[in-house]
Amino acid sequence: MQAAVSSPVPVAWYPALAVLTVAVGLMLTASFFIYEATSSMRSRSLAKEITTAAVASVFLGFGSLFVLLASGVCV
């Protein structure tokens, strides 16, 4: 017998997780763009840029996943 595969997150949480993770990802993306636009070339930190972009990317990726799951697309 094979065990059924189940989600580690309840299905009812998908819409809330989608909104939350997309919102956090967009805020981090906005923070990244504001940092890039307001800091001079000499005062920028590559580590801060990479960290902010990577964390925003992770949140937007999970946000996209939960948007698809909440809308009924099987991924």
N, C-alpha and C positions, 0 to 999 in steps of 0.2 A: 504494500500500500504506500502511496505517496502522500506526503503531508501537503495540505493546502497552503498556498502562498497568501499571506495577508499583509496588509500595510501596517507599518509600525506607528502610523499616525491615523487617528480616526477620520473617516471620510467627511464627517461633519465639520472638521477643522480646516479643510482645504481652502474654502473662500477666505477665511480670516487669515490664514497663513500666507495666502497669495497677496492679499492687500498689505499685510505687515511687511513681508520680505521685499516686495516691489517698492513700497514707500521708503524703507530703510536704504535700499539700493539706490533709489533716485536721490535721496538726501546726500548720500556719500558721493554720488556722481556730481551733484551740484557743488558740494564742498570741494571736490577735486578741481572742477572748472573755475571756481572762484579763486582757489589757491593759485592756479596757473595764470589767471588773468591779473591778479593783484600783486604777485611777488615778482621781484626782479630776477634776471637770469643768475646773478651772483648769489642771491639769498635762497635759491631753491635747493631742496634736498631730494636727491634721487630716491633714497630709501622711503621717505614720506610719500612721494609720488607713487612708487610701486606698491607700497602697502595700501594706500587709499584706493588705488585702482583695482587691486586684487580683491580686497574685501568687498568693494562695490560690485565687482563682477560676480563674486560668489553669491551675494544676496540677490542680484538680478537673475542669475541662473536658477536659483531655487525658486524665486518668485515666478519665473516663466514656467517652471515645472508645475508649481501649484496652480497657476492660472489654467494650464492645460488640463490638469486633473480635475479642477473644480468645474470646468466646462464639459467634462465627460469624455475627453480624448484619452484613450488608453496609451500610456507611455511606459 
